[in-house]
């Protein structure tokens, strides 16, 4: 099979590297001034709320921190969040675990629009890697949020990727009201009025990493007039070579290429009305899943596959139109209406040991509508609205003989062909201030879901079948937030959140490989999964100390689990799905940041999890309680940071410590290509980072990751992590 590479993706990052160095000499230094602004998040409440005022465990990763970490991909930007670990089937296929859940049991959004669709499968998936981390102004993670605000899938939590937009320059920093006006990315300036006309800014950046043999280039620009219009355009190119892991050298077929594009137009139609038209996309080519192939490199006794090829081409395109307003009077404080269209395409190329091959894939077109209102009333601050998403899915599977000639086309691809999936809901949340220190949050959501499978292969007869099913759910939540002291440095929060996951097309119609040596087949007639999470925690925020402590317990009921049927199909063990996963997951998370000197800060975190869920490891009739698959090992992070008095230079060192994970269920033990016999060994990894703001317009960063060149693998991953890795970055603003 012929694979096509895109020359622009190979040369664009190198051009950016040269451009950063050449352009710096000519770049005029903008007259930037900075102002300390209290962090504000939108995902936890669906409205702009100070981070300290939300009754959830929330983590915010801003654009500056992304620049400092210089992650390879979007999932890796989340790796320092307590209680989160990033499983990587390959280094272009990362999947974060939040409080024991991943894949379609965590909800990922882009600007509040669902990335999740009905094709998402059980366990880790690669779709978060189609988000360009350099196109984001921030990432918000809300753990155990439940289904009230965003619907199905938000069990482990919600990840919201917030994209960049036009940069505005206001005539007076006191006049900036980004929440009321909807103007994001406002750049404060001196109080003196400025001349009218367009405000033009730009950015060029590059990243190079030795262990990945990778180049990344980013180019973006903005033109705007404050409270009139703004246009933003960004382009990212990446090329990754084969990864170098400690002790084994270069890992074959671990390199890949990708190209990302993002654009946003904002029009201020009136003083209180803004129209946003946005588009972002990512194209990935030749992302191999090497653990299933003969190119896999064993780790601590893990096995290797027998396929000659197994790689993915992925395309994702999201476009949306959003109209929002903040009326000056009346019963409505804010309203927002969003129309969206998203296409996710996937082609999986496989060549078996006998040189026969196949290409499986799908096109999932998602049409979305979301309407949201906010009203301050005598009964509290209300947030309410409706949403509807329609997935239209085509899937295919083409088979070829060993000589390359066409053999046949199957009835369906990874999921049922010519299928539709409907997801509609309405919600209401009320935030009630009981007194100056105590706040109560109550909410509920009704959801209707329906799957219409046009063409599926019957797992028994092999004949073409069609079927449909529908589900209803009502979920609620109740949360309390209490300010202990008058200054409200210490906050206590507690509450319960219901969440659910409606069966999707992958559950009811999947016909594709699951874990190593397994084939997952269709399972109509499933019921929704039900979850109830209780959480209690505290936060302390002052000028020098920030700390958080939380305990959570998630009751699991009717979770859909795989069960072996005893049949062998195409040389793989057939598994079906059943609503049999009753159990629990619990955990403790702690994080601390202490500015013990004007230039010195120490920080760290610890996370522990435990959980068991019933399943069918041996047959569809024998139910056994086992550890949750890919449970987080006991993990801790400690770090020390120094910033120069003029804030021109900084140095940071971190040490990540992860315990051995040998609490395995039958599926983990059978997944010998990714999990070594007896479990995944623990590891300790040290990283040193630094940055130098040479001028207000030019910044350099450098890092040494895995200082000790330790050979290690994240639990459940299909490939080792990089050995000692030197990472260099440069950024020019103009």
C-alpha positions in Angstrom: 0.0 0.0 0.0 1.3 3.4 -0.9 1.6 6.0 1.8 1.7 9.7 1.0 3.7 12.2 2.9 3.1 15.9 2.8 6.2 18.0 2.0 4.8 21.0 3.9 4.8 19.0 7.1 8.4 18.1 6.7 9.7 21.6 5.9 7.4 23.9 7.7 8.9 23.2 11.2 12.4 23.7 9.9 11.4 27.0 8.3 10.0 28.2 11.6 13.2 27.3 13.4 15.2 29.5 11.0 12.5 32.2 10.9 12.5 32.6 14.7 16.2 33.3 14.7 16.2 35.6 11.7 13.1 37.5 12.5 14.2 38.2 16.1 16.7 40.7 15.0 14.1 42.7 13.1 11.2 42.4 15.5 10.1 45.5 17.3 9.5 45.1 21.0 5.9 45.6 21.9 5.2 47.9 24.9 3.6 45.1 27.0 2.7 45.7 30.6 1.4 42.9 32.8 -1.3 42.8 35.5 -2.0 40.0 38.0 -5.5 38.6 37.2 -7.3 36.1 39.3 -7.7 32.8 37.3 -11.2 32.4 35.8 -12.6 29.2 34.5 -15.8 28.5 32.5 -16.0 24.7 32.3 -16.9 24.0 36.0 -20.1 26.2 35.9 -20.6 27.0 32.2 -20.1 30.7 33.1 -17.0 32.7 33.9 -16.2 32.0 37.6 -13.1 32.6 39.7 -11.2 29.4 40.1 -11.4 29.6 43.9 -15.2 29.9 43.8 -16.1 26.5 42.1 -17.1 23.5 44.2 -15.1 21.0 42.2 -11.5 19.9 41.8 -10.4 22.0 38.9 -7.0 22.3 37.2 -6.1 25.1 34.7 -3.2 24.9 32.3 -2.7 28.3 30.7 -0.8 29.2 27.5 2.3 30.2 29.4 2.6 26.8 31.2 2.1 25.0 27.8 5.1 27.0 26.5 7.2 26.1 29.5 6.4 22.4 29.4 6.8 22.2 25.6 4.7 19.0 25.4 4.9 16.8 22.3 1.1 16.5 22.1 -2.1 17.7 23.7 -2.5 14.7 26.1 1.0 15.2 27.4 0.1 18.7 28.5 -2.0 17.0 31.2 0.6 14.7 32.7 1.5 16.8 35.8 -2.2 17.0 37.0 -2.6 15.0 40.2 -4.5 11.8 39.6 -4.0 11.8 35.9 -1.8 9.6 33.8 -1.4 9.4 30.1 -1.6 6.0 28.5 0.1 6.0 25.1 -0.6 3.1 22.7 1.9 5.0 20.6 3.3 8.5 20.9 0.7 9.9 18.6 -2.1 8.1 20.4 -2.2 9.3 24.0 -5.3 8.9 26.2 -5.5 10.5 29.7 -7.0 8.6 32.6 -9.1 10.8 35.0 -10.0 9.2 38.3 -9.9 5.7 36.8 -11.7 6.5 33.5 -10.6 7.2 30.0 -11.9 7.1 26.4 -15.6 7.5 26.2 -16.0 7.7 30.0 -14.3 11.1 30.0 -15.7 14.0 28.0 -13.4 16.1 25.9 -14.6 19.4 24.4 -13.2 22.1 22.2 -14.5 25.6 23.1 -17.4 23.8 24.9 -18.3 21.6 21.8 -18.2 17.9 22.2 -15.2 16.1 20.7 -16.7 12.8 21.8 -18.9 11.1 19.3 -20.7 7.8 18.9 -17.7 6.1 17.3 -15.5 6.4 20.4 -14.6 2.9 21.7 -14.0 1.4 25.1 -10.6 1.9 26.7 -7.9 4.3 25.5 -8.3 6.0 22.2 -6.2 8.3 20.1 -8.6 11.2 19.3 -7.3 13.7 21.8 -4.0 13.8 19.9 -6.0 15.5 17.0 -6.1 18.6 19.2 -3.2 21.0 18.5 -1.9 22.0 21.9 -0.2 25.1 20.3 -3.6 26.4 19.1 -4.9 26.7 22.7 -5.1 29.6 25.1 -5.8 27.3 28.0 -7.0 23.8 29.1 -9.5 23.3 31.9 -9.9 20.0 33.6 -12.9 19.4 36.0 -12.7 16.0 37.7 -15.9 14.0 38.5 -18.1 16.7 37.2 -21.0 14.4 36.3 -23.6 14.7 33.6 -25.7 17.8 34.6 -23.8 20.4 32.6 -22.5 18.5 29.6 -24.4 15.2 29.4 -23.3 11.7 28.6 -19.7 10.6 29.2 -18.5 13.0 31.9 -17.7 10.4 34.5 -14.0 10.7 35.2 -14.3 14.4 34.3 -14.4 17.0 31.6 -11.5 18.3 29.6 -12.1 21.6 27.8 -9.6 22.8 25.2 -10.0 26.6 24.8 -8.7 27.9 21.5 -6.8 31.1 20.8 -8.4 34.1 19.1 -7.7 37.6 18.0 -5.6 39.8 20.2 -7.1 43.2 21.2 -5.5 46.4 22.3 -7.8 48.6 24.4 -7.3 52.3 24.8 -7.6 52.0 28.6 -7.1 48.9 30.7 -9.9 50.0 33.0 -12.3 49.8 30.1 -11.5 46.1 29.4 -14.5 44.0 30.2 -13.8 40.6 28.5 -16.7 38.8 30.2 -19.3 41.4 29.5 -18.2 42.2 26.0 -17.0 38.7 25.2 -13.6 40.0 24.1 -11.0 37.4 24.9 -7.2 37.8 24.7 -7.2 41.6 25.5 -3.7 43.0 25.8 -3.5 45.7 28.5 -1.6 48.9 27.6 -0.7 52.2 29.1 -3.7 54.4 30.1 -3.1 57.0 27.4 -5.5 56.6 24.4 -4.0 55.1 21.3 -4.5 56.1 17.6 -7.2 54.3 15.8 -6.8 51.7 13.1 -6.0 48.0 13.0 -3.8 46.3 15.7 -1.6 43.7 14.2 0.3 41.0 16.2 2.0 37.8 15.3 4.0 34.8 16.7 6.6 32.4 15.4 7.8 29.5 17.4 9.7 26.3 17.1 10.5 23.2 19.1 13.2 20.5 18.7 13.6 17.3 20.8 16.5 15.0 20.4 15.0 11.7 21.7 12.0 12.1 19.4 14.1 13.5 16.6 11.2 15.9 16.1 10.7 19.4 14.8 7.6 21.6 15.5 6.9 24.9 13.9 4.1 27.4 14.7 3.1 30.6 12.9 0.1 32.7 13.9 -1.2 36.2 13.4 -4.0 38.5 14.5 -5.5 41.7 13.1 -8.2 43.6 15.1 -9.9 46.8 16.2 -11.1 46.8 19.8 -14.9 46.3 20.1 -15.2 46.2 16.3 -13.7 43.0 14.8 -10.8 40.6 15.1 -9.3 37.9 12.9 -6.8 35.2 13.9 -5.0 32.5 11.9 -2.6 29.8 13.0 -0.6 27.0 11.4 1.3 24.2 13.1 3.5 21.6 11.4 5.2 18.7 13.2 7.5 15.9 12.0 8.6 13.1 14.4 11.3 10.6 13.8 11.7 7.3 15.4 11.8 7.5 19.2 15.0 6.8 21.2 14.2 4.8 24.4 16.7 4.1 27.1 18.6 0.8 26.7 17.2 -0.1 23.3 18.0 2.8 21.0 15.6 3.9 18.3 12.2 2.3 18.2 11.2 1.4 14.6 8.1 2.9 13.0 7.4 5.3 15.9 7.7 8.5 13.8 4.8 10.3 12.2 3.8 13.7 10.7 0.9 16.1 11.4 -0.4 19.4 10.2 -2.8 21.7 12.1 -4.7 24.8 11.0 -6.9 27.1 13.1 -8.8 30.3 12.4 -11.2 32.6 14.2 -13.2 35.7 13.2 -14.9 37.8 15.9 -17.4 40.5 15.0 -18.9 42.8 17.6 -22.3 43.4 16.2 -23.4 45.7 19.0 -22.1 46.8 22.4 -23.3 43.5 24.0 -23.5 41.1 21.1 -20.6 39.2 19.5 -20.5 36.8 16.6 -17.7 34.2 16.4 -16.9 32.0 13.4 -14.1 29.5 14.0 -12.4 26.5 12.4 -9.7 24.2 13.5 -8.4 21.0 12.0 -5.6 18.4 12.4 -4.3 15.9 9.9 -2.1 13.0 11.1 -0.3 10.6 8.8 1.3 7.2 9.4 0.8 6.9 13.2 1.8 3.4 13.9 0.5 1.1 16.6 3.7 -0.8 16.8 2.9 -3.2 19.7 0.7 -5.2 17.3 3.6 -5.5 14.8 6.9 -7.3 14.3 8.6 -3.9 14.9 7.6 -3.9 18.6 10.4 -3.8 21.1 9.8 -5.9 24.2 9.8 -4.4 27.7 10.3 -6.4 30.8 9.1 -9.6 29.1 6.2 -8.1 27.1 5.3 -9.9 23.9 5.3 -8.5 20.3 2.7 -8.7 17.6 2.9 -10.5 14.2 1.5 -7.9 11.9 3.8 -6.4 9.3 1.9 -3.0 9.3 -0.6 -1.4 11.6 -0.9 2.4 11.2 -3.5 5.2 11.3 -4.3 8.2 9.2 -6.6 10.6 11.0 -8.3 13.8 10.0 -10.4 16.0 12.2 -12.2 19.2 11.2 -14.4 21.4 13.5 -16.2 24.5 12.4 -18.7 26.5 14.4 -20.7 29.7 14.5 -21.4 31.2 17.9 -23.6 34.2 18.7 -23.6 35.5 22.3 -24.8 38.5 24.2 -25.1 40.2 27.6 -28.2 42.3 27.8 -28.0 45.5 29.9 -31.4 44.9 31.6 -34.2 42.4 31.9 -34.4 38.9 33.3 -31.5 37.6 31.1 -27.9 38.2 32.0 -26.2 36.3 29.2 -27.2 34.1 26.3 -25.2 32.0 23.8 -26.2 30.0 20.7 -23.8 27.7 18.9 -24.1 25.8 15.6 -21.2 23.3 14.9 -20.1 20.8 12.4 -17.3 18.3 13.0 -15.9 15.5 10.9 -13.6 12.8 12.2 -12.1 10.4 9.7 -10.0 7.4 10.4 -8.2 4.9 8.1 -6.5 1.9 9.7 -4.0 0.1 7.5 -3.0 -3.4 8.4 -0.8 -6.1 6.8 -0.9 -9.5 8.4 1.9 -12.0 8.7 0.8 -13.8 5.5 1.0 -10.4 3.7 -2.8 -10.1 3.2 -4.0 -6.7 4.1 -7.0 -4.6 4.9 -8.1 -1.0 5.3 -10.8 -0.2 7.9 -12.2 3.2 8.5 -15.0 5.6 9.1 -16.3 9.1 8.5 -18.3 10.5 11.4 -20.1 13.8 10.6 -21.4 15.5 13.7 -23.9 18.3 13.6 -24.4 20.2 16.9 -26.7 22.8 18.4 -26.3 24.3 21.8 -28.3 27.1 23.5 -27.4 28.4 26.9 -28.9 31.1 29.2 -27.8 32.7 32.5 -30.2 34.6 34.8 -29.7 36.1 38.2 -32.9 35.6 40.2 -34.2 35.7 43.7 -33.9 31.9 43.7 -30.2 32.1 42.8 -28.0 32.3 39.7 -29.5 30.1 37.1 -27.7 28.5 34.1 -29.9 26.5 31.7 -30.2 25.4 28.2 -30.7 22.7 25.6 -28.4 20.9 23.2 -28.6 18.4 20.3 -26.0 16.4 18.5 -26.5 14.2 15.4 -23.8 11.8 14.2 -24.0 10.5 10.7 -21.5 7.6 10.3 -20.2 5.7 7.3 -17.7 2.9 7.9 -15.9 0.5 5.6 -13.6 -2.5 5.5 -11.7 -3.5 2.4 -9.7 -6.7 2.2 -6.7 -7.5 -0.1 -4.9 -10.6 -1.0 -1.2 -11.2 -0.3 -0.4 -10.2 -3.9 -2.2 -6.8 -3.4 -5.2 -7.7 -5.5 -8.7 -6.7 -4.1 -10.5 -9.5 -2.3 -13.8 -8.2 -0.9 -15.5 -5.4 1.0 -17.1 -6.3 4.4 -20.6 -5.3 5.5 -19.2 -2.8 7.9 -16.1 -1.2 9.2 -15.2 -0.7 12.9 -18.9 0.3 13.6 -22.1 -0.1 11.8 -22.2 1.5 8.4 -24.8 4.0 7.3 -25.7 4.8 10.9 -27.2 7.7 12.8 -26.8 8.6 16.5 -29.0 11.2 18.2 -28.1 12.9 21.6 -30.5 15.6 22.9 -30.8 17.1 26.3 -32.0 20.0 28.5 -30.4 21.1 31.8 -30.9 23.5 34.7 -28.4 24.5 37.4 -28.9 26.9 40.3 -26.2 28.5 42.4 -27.7 29.7 45.7 -25.8 31.9 48.2 -27.1 30.7 51.6 -25.0 33.4 53.3 -21.8 35.3 52.9 -19.7 32.1 53.2 -21.9 29.2 52.2 -23.0 28.4 48.6 -25.3 25.6 47.4 -25.3 24.3 43.8 -28.2 22.2 42.5 -28.7 20.9 39.0 -30.5 18.4 36.8 -30.4 17.2 33.2 -32.7 15.1 31.0 -31.1 13.3 28.1 -32.5 11.3 25.2 -30.2 9.1 23.0 -31.0 6.9 20.0 -28.8 4.7 17.8 -29.9 3.8 14.3 -27.6 1.1 12.8 -28.1 0.8 9.1 -25.7 -2.0 8.2 -24.0 -4.4 10.7 -22.7 -7.9 10.5 -24.5 -10.4 12.7 -21.8 -12.0 14.8 -23.4 -15.5 14.6 -24.7 -15.7 11.0 -22.4 -13.2 9.3 -25.5 -11.7 7.5 -26.3 -8.1 7.2 -28.7 -6.7 9.8 -30.0 -3.4 10.9 -31.5 -2.3 14.2 -32.1 0.7 16.5 -32.4 1.4 20.2 -33.0 4.4 22.4 -32.4 5.4 26.0 -33.5 8.1 28.5 -31.8 9.5 31.6 -32.2 12.0 34.3 -29.1 13.0 36.3 -28.6 15.4 39.2 -26.0 17.0 41.4 -25.8 18.8 44.7 -22.6 20.7 45.8 -21.7 22.9 48.8 -18.9 25.4 49.0 -18.0 27.0 52.4 -15.5 29.8 53.1 -14.1 28.9 56.5 -12.3 32.2 57.4 -13.4 35.8 56.7 -10.7 36.3 54.1 -11.9 33.0 52.4 -8.4 31.6 52.1 -9.7 28.2 53.2 -12.6 26.7 51.2 -14.3 23.4 52.0 -16.4 21.7 49.3 -18.4 18.5 49.1 -21.2 17.0 47.1 -22.6 14.2 45.0 -22.8 14.1 41.2 -24.7 11.6 39.1 -23.3 10.7 35.7 -24.2 8.2 33.0 -23.1 7.1 29.6 -25.6 6.1 26.9 -24.5 3.1 24.8 -23.0 4.4 21.5 -22.5 3.0 18.1 -19.2 1.4 19.2 -21.0 -0.4 22.0 -23.9 -1.8 20.0 -22.3 -2.4 16.6 -18.5 -2.6 16.9 -16.6 -5.2 14.8 -12.9 -4.6 15.4 -9.9 -5.5 17.4 -10.1 -4.6 21.1 -7.2 -5.5 23.4 -4.3 -7.7 22.2 -5.7 -10.8 20.5 -9.3 -9.9 21.0 -12.1 -9.1 18.5 -15.1 -7.1 19.7 -18.4 -7.9 18.1 -21.9 -6.2 18.1 -24.1 -6.2 21.2 -27.6 -4.7 20.7 -29.9 -4.3 23.7 -27.5 -2.7 26.1 -28.6 -0.3 28.9 -27.0 3.0 30.0 -24.1 2.9 32.5 -24.8 4.6 35.8 -22.4 6.3 38.2 -22.6 8.3 41.5 -19.6 10.2 42.8 -19.3 11.6 46.2 -16.4 14.0 46.9 -15.1 16.0 49.8 -12.2 18.4 49.7 -10.5 21.6 50.7 -8.5 24.4 49.1 -6.2 27.0 50.6 -5.3 30.0 48.5 -3.2 32.9 49.8 -0.4 35.1 48.4 2.3 32.5 49.2 0.5 29.1 49.6 -1.9 27.2 47.4 -3.0 23.7 48.4 -5.7 21.3 47.7 -6.9 18.0 49.1 -9.7 15.8 47.9 -11.2 12.3 48.4 -13.6 10.8 45.9 -15.7 7.6 45.8 -17.5 6.6 42.6 -20.1 3.9 42.7 -20.3 2.0 39.4 -23.5 0.3 38.2 -24.3 -1.5 35.0 -20.9 -0.6 33.4 -20.6 -2.2 30.0 -17.8 -4.8 30.1 -16.3 -7.2 27.6 -16.9 -10.9 28.0 -15.4 -13.8 26.0 -17.8 -15.9 24.0 -15.5 -18.8 23.5 -15.5 -18.4 19.7 -12.4 -17.8 17.6 -12.9 -15.3 14.7 -10.1 -14.6 12.2 -7.7 -16.0 14.7 -8.8 -13.7 17.5 -10.8 -14.4 20.7 -14.3 -13.0 20.3 -15.6 -10.8 23.1 -19.1 -9.3 23.4 -20.5 -6.7 25.8 -22.7 -6.9 28.9 -24.2 -4.5 31.5 -22.4 -6.4 34.3 -19.8 -4.0 35.7 -20.9 -3.2 39.3 -18.2 -1.9 41.6 -16.4 1.2 42.8 -13.4 3.5 42.3 -12.0 5.7 45.1 -8.9 7.9 45.5 -7.1 10.7 47.3 -5.4 13.7 45.6 -3.2 16.3 47.2 -1.3 19.2 45.7 0.8 22.1 47.2 2.6 25.2 45.9 4.5 27.3 48.4 6.3 30.6 47.5 8.7 30.5 50.4 10.9 33.3 48.9 10.1 36.0 46.3 12.3 34.1 43.8 11.8 30.5 45.0 8.8 28.2 44.9 8.4 24.5 45.9 5.5 22.5 44.6 4.3 18.9 44.4 1.4 16.4 44.4 0.5 12.9 45.5 -2.3 10.7 44.1 -3.6 7.2 45.1 -6.5 5.2 43.6 -8.2 1.9 44.3 -11.1 0.2 42.6 -12.8 -3.0 41.7 -15.5 -3.8 39.1 -17.3 -7.1 38.3 -16.7 -8.7 35.0 -16.6 -12.0 33.0 -12.9 -12.9 32.5 -13.5 -16.5 31.5 -17.0 -16.8 30.1 -20.3 -15.0 29.9 -21.7 -16.9 32.9 -19.0 -16.6 35.5 -19.0 -13.1 37.1 -15.8 -12.2 39.0 -14.9 -9.0 40.9 -11.5 -7.7 39.7 -9.3 -4.6 39.9 -10.3 -1.8 37.5 -8.3 -2.0 34.3 -5.2 0.2 34.1 -5.6 1.6 37.6 -3.4 4.6 38.4 -0.3 3.5 40.4 0.6 5.5 43.5 2.2 8.6 42.0 4.0 11.7 43.3 5.6 14.8 41.9 8.0 17.2 43.6 9.4 20.4 42.1 11.5 23.4 42.8 11.5 26.7 40.8 13.5 29.9 40.7 12.5 33.1 38.9 15.0 35.9 38.5 14.0 39.3 40.2 13.3 40.9 36.9 11.4 37.7 35.7 13.6 37.4 32.7 15.0 34.0 33.6 13.6 30.9 35.3 14.8 27.4 36.2 12.6 24.5 37.3 13.4 20.9 38.4 10.8 18.2 38.9 11.0 14.5 40.0 8.1 12.2 39.1 7.8 9.0 41.2 5.5 6.2 40.1 5.0 2.9 42.0 4.8 -0.5 40.4 1.3 -1.4 39.2 0.6 -5.1 39.7 -3.2 -4.8 40.5 -4.4 -6.4 37.2 -7.6 -7.9 36.0 -7.8 -10.7 33.5 -7.9 -8.3 30.5 -4.7 -6.6 31.7 -3.0 -9.9 32.2 -4.0 -11.0 28.7 -2.8 -7.7 27.2 0.8 -9.0 27.1 1.9 -6.7 24.3 1.3 -3.6 26.5 1.5 -4.8 30.1 4.5 -7.0 31.1 3.9 -10.2 33.0 3.2 -9.4 36.6 2.6 -5.7 36.0 4.3 -2.5 35.0 7.5 -1.7 37.0 7.7 1.6 38.8 10.0 4.4 37.9 11.5 7.7 39.0 12.1 10.4 36.3 13.8 13.8 36.8 13.3 16.8 34.5 15.1 20.1 34.3 13.6 23.1 32.5 14.6 26.7 32.0 13.5 29.8 30.1 15.1 33.1 29.2 13.0 36.1 28.1 15.8 37.7 26.1 13.6 40.7 25.2 9.9 41.3 25.5 9.5 39.9 22.1 11.9 36.9 22.1 11.9 33.9 24.5 14.1 30.8 24.6 13.3 27.6 26.5 15.4 24.5 27.1 14.8 21.2 29.0 16.4 17.9 29.8 13.8 15.3 30.3 14.6 11.9 31.9 17.9 13.1 33.2 19.0 9.6 34.3 18.1 8.0 31.0 15.8 5.5 32.7 14.0 2.8 30.7 10.3 3.0 31.6 6.8 2.6 30.3 3.6 4.3 31.4 1.2 1.6 32.7 -0.9 0.1 29.9 1.1 1.8 27.1 2.3 0.1 23.9 5.6 1.8 23.7 8.4 3.0 26.1 8.8 6.6 27.0 11.8 8.6 25.6 15.3 8.2 27.1 17.2 11.3 28.0 15.6 14.0 25.9 17.0 17.5 25.2 14.2 19.9 24.2 14.8 23.3 22.8 12.3 26.0 22.0 12.2 29.6 20.6 9.3 32.1 20.4 9.1 35.5 18.7 6.2 37.9 19.1 5.7 40.9 17.0 
